[in-house]
Amino acid sequence: MSTITAADVNKLRTTTGAGMMDCKKALVEAEGDFEKAIEILRKKGQKVAANRSDRESTEGAAIAVVNESKTTGVAISLNCETDFVGKNEGFVKLANEMAQLALHFTTKEDFLAADFQGITVAEKLIEQTGVIGEKIEIGSFERLEAAFVGSYIHAGNKIATLVGLSGSAAGAEEAAKNVAMQVAAMNPIALNEDGVDAATIEKEIEIAKDQLRQEGKPEAMLDNIAKGKLNRFFKDNTLVNQDYIKDGSMSVAAYIKSVDANLVVTGFKRVALG
């Protein structure tokens, strides 16, 4: 039987992230064969993943990253079962590493199939499920491209947001971050009125009409009053029309114009846990 040294165990632990005893057991079972030991640990992860497939993974870390040219951003969530694991330094580090890799892919499927330290992202998630003992998965994957992209991660990595601007004017970086903070705090459903789907608009009009009928308003007046309530809905729920959280005297659109007259918000993405 091969002699298993502490150096062997440490090397396997560094490679896989598995616990010391799990690494030692895997090396003993593999009779010192390093690659076989890795395979044993991965199979353990597959078994744990299968056993926990029906668990909810609503905790974790939401991360937003932007490329060097500030033209592309990705926001992902690396999900787990408990807040304790989600706050772990190693778990957050893994989430950041995966987010950096995600910058190079346009879809979640391509990202999961991408190489991550010699195995695919999907395989790494299974491996970490075995290491940590909780269901680990990529919950959200959002990508944004624009002339200028800014990001924001809310304290505790619970929410990550991206905002696209029409240009990289002076002050664009701070402005994009401020609007990304707005997205995190106010959770708009669309960029502007045009981004709200017809079903939502129809539902809001019907809700408004029902409220007006209960108030005893004449049927002939309902359409006009409901349109006014719909405009209020747009103001509260579309990003550029919302009151700017740092200065309620202006809208988000007006704030961006105050930074540069030619600047507009072109898009946003929001990823949140739970």
N, C-alpha and C positions, 0 to 999 in steps of 0.2 A: 504494500500500500504506500502511495506517495505521502511524503511528509508535507503537511499544510502549514506554511509559515505565516506569521503575522503580516509580513510584507505582501504575501499572496492575497490574504483576506482584505487588506487595505486597498490593494490595487483593484480588486473586484468591487469593493464598496465605492471607490472613487468613480469607477466606470458606470456602475448601475444606479448608485444612490440607495441601494438596499442596506438594511441594517447589518451590523457586524455579525450577529449570530446566524442570520439568514445566509450571509455570504460564506461563512465557515461551513455550514451544513451543505450548501450547494457544492462547494469545492470538495468536501469529503465524498458526497454522492457521485461527483464527477471524477473522483480519483485524481484530483489535481489538474484536470483538463480545464483550462480557463474558459475556452469558448463553450464547452459543454455546460460549465457552471452558469454562464450567462443565459444559455438556453433554458436551464432548469429554473432560474429565477423568472424568466419571461413566462414560462408555462404556469408558474405559481401565480403570476399576475393575471393570466388569462382565467384561471380558476376563480380568483377573487372577483374579477370583473364580472364573470358569469353569475356568481352568487349575489352580486350587488347591483345587477342591471336594473332592478325595479326600484332602487333607492332614488330619492330626490337629491339632486346636487345643486342647491340654490345658494351656496356660499362660494367663496373663492376670491379671485382677483380680476378686476376689470382693468385693462391696460390699453392706452392709446399711444401710438408712436408715429412719427413723421419722418420721411426721408430727408437727406441732407439738403436737397434743393427746395424743400418745403412745398412740393407739388403733389405729393401722395401721402395719405395717412391711412393707418389701419387701427381699428379698435376691436379687441377680442376680450372674451372672458374665459379664464381657465377655472372651471367649476369643480367644487368638491362638496362634501356633505356637511362639514362643520366649520364654524367660524374659527375655531382653534387652528385647524389646518390652513385655512385661507389666509391667516395672518402670519404663518410661519415664514421665516426669512428665505428658506430654501425654495418654498412653494412660489413665493412672489418673484424670486430670481428666475425660476423656470418659466413663469408666465411672461416675464419681460423678454427672455431669450426667444420664446415662441412668437411673441409679438413682432420682434425684429425680423424673424424669418418670414412671418406672414406678410410683411411688406412686399415681398417678391411674388405674391400670388393674388389672383383676382377672384378666386372662389374658395370657399371653405373646403370643398372636396379636393381640389388640387393641393391646398395647404396640408391637409391631413395625410396626403400621399407623399409629401415632400420628405427629403432626407433630413434627419435631425440626429446628429452625433452617431451616424452609422446605421440607424434604423429609421423607419418612418415616424412621423408625428403621431399617427394613430397607434403604432406599436409602443411608442414612448408613454402614451397615456395609459395603456394597459400595464406596462411595466411599473409605472408609478402607482397604479391602483394596487398592485401587489406589494409595493414597498410601503405605501402609506396605510393601506387597509381600508380606503374609502373609494367610492366611485369618483373617478377623475375624468373629465371630458371638456372639450371645447364647446362652450354654450353658444356664444355669439361670435360672429365674424362679420365686420363691417369695413368697407373700403371707401375712401373718398379721394377723388382727384379734382384739383382746381389750380388756378393760377397761383394761389397761395393757400396753404393749409396750416391751420393751427390746432393745438390739442389742449386738453385739460383732463387731469385725473383727480377725482374728488378724494378727500382724505379717507384713508382706509381702503383704497382701491375698490370702492363699492360702485362707482360710476365712472365711465370714461367717455369722453366726447371729442368729436372732430368738427371743425368749421372751415368751410371753403370761402375764400374771398376772390373778387374779380381781378385783383392785382396785388403787387408787393410794394405798395406805396409806403412812404415813411409812416411809421406807427402801425403798420399792418400786423406785425407780430403781436403786439400788446392788444390790439383791437380783436384779433382772432381769438386770443386766449380769453378775453373778457366775454365775448359772445359764446365761446365754448362753455364758460362758467354759467352763462344764462341758460344754455341748453341743459346742462346738468341740473340746475335748480328748478327750472320751469317746465321741462319736459314737453316742448311743443309737439303737435302732431304733424305739422307740415311747415315748409319754409314760408309759404304765403297762401292766399286764398286759392290760387290755381292748383296747389298741391293737395287740397282736401278732396277726397273722393266723393262722388255724387251721392252714394248711399249715406255717408255721414251727414252731408248737407241736408238731404231729404229727411233724415231722422231728426236733426236739430230743428228744422222748420215745423215738423209735426209735434215735437215736444213743446215748442213755443206756442203753437196754436192751441194745444190742449190746455196749457196754463192760462192762456187768454180767455178761453171759453169758460174755464172755472172761475175766472174773475168777472165773468158776465159781459165781456166785450162783444159788440155786435159782429156777426159773421162777416159783414162787408168790410170791416176794418182789419180782419185778421192777417191778410196777406202783407199789408204794408207794415204793421207792427211787428210781425214775425221776421220780416226782412231786417228791421232794426235790431232785433235780438240776434239774428244771424251775424250781423256785422260785429256785434259785441263778442260773439263766439269766436269769430276770426281774430279779433284783437287779443283775446285771452289765450288763444291756442295756436296761433301761427307765429313763427319766430320773429319775422321782421316787423310784425304789427304789435308784438308784446311791448309793454312798458319795460324800458331798460332797467335792470335790477339795481344798478349803481346810481341811476338818476331817473326817478319816476316821471320827471317832467318831459321826457322824450321817449320815442319808440326806439327799438333796436336799429331800425333802418335809419332814423335820424342820427343816432349815435355814430353809426358807421360813416354817414355823410359828414359829420363833424370832424372826423379823422382825415378824410379826403373826399372832396366833392364827387369824384368819379368812382368811388369805391362802393361795391354792393356785396351782400352776402349771397353766395351762389348755391350753398348746400350745407347740410350737416348730418352727422350720424351720432347716435347715442346708444351706449351699451350699459346695462345695469344688472346687478345681481338680484336674485329673488323672483 
